[in-house]
Amino acid sequence: MSGPEEREVYFEFIAVGNAVKVTAIDSLTGTEVSTMGPASATQMDLKQLALQKLRARLRREE
């Protein structure tokens, strides 16, 4: 996986009832993952969760 300086990650947040769906998209590969979290969680916590999932997916696909 390339270093963080070589790629951007785009995040999308969609409220779904009492939850939030967070999608993280890698700018270089177009790889996309989604996760759900409680609407009461901070945006930073939700971003970190989605980013961890994206990094795990990218490592599996190397």
C-alpha positions in Angstrom: 0.0 0.0 0.0 1.3 3.5 -0.9 2.1 6.0 1.8 -0.6 8.4 3.0 1.1 11.3 1.1 0.5 9.5 -2.2 -3.3 9.0 -1.8 -6.4 10.6 -0.6 -9.4 9.0 1.0 -12.9 10.4 0.4 -15.6 10.0 3.0 -19.3 10.1 2.6 -21.7 10.3 5.6 -25.4 9.4 5.2 -27.8 9.4 8.2 -30.0 6.3 8.3 -32.4 6.6 11.2 -30.4 6.5 14.5 -27.3 5.4 12.6 -24.8 6.8 10.1 -23.5 5.0 7.1 -19.9 6.0 6.4 -18.3 5.2 3.0 -14.5 5.5 2.5 -13.1 5.6 -1.0 -9.4 5.3 -1.9 -8.5 7.9 -4.5 -5.8 5.7 -6.3 -7.7 2.4 -6.6 -11.3 3.4 -6.3 -11.7 0.8 -3.6 -14.8 1.5 -1.5 -15.9 0.2 1.9 -18.8 1.1 4.1 -19.6 0.8 7.7 -22.3 1.8 10.1 -22.1 3.6 13.4 -24.4 5.3 15.9 -25.5 8.8 15.1 -24.2 9.8 18.5 -20.6 8.9 17.6 -18.3 11.7 16.5 -17.5 12.2 12.9 -13.8 11.6 13.6 -14.5 8.2 15.3 -16.6 7.1 12.3 -13.9 8.2 9.9 -11.3 6.2 11.8 -13.5 3.1 11.7 -14.1 3.4 8.0 -10.4 4.1 7.4 -9.3 1.0 9.3 -11.7 -1.1 7.3 -10.4 0.5 4.0 -6.7 -0.1 5.0 -7.5 -3.8 5.8 -9.2 -4.2 2.4 -6.3 -2.7 0.6 -3.8 -4.9 2.4 -5.9 -8.0 1.4 -5.9 -6.9 -2.2 -2.2 -6.3 -2.5 
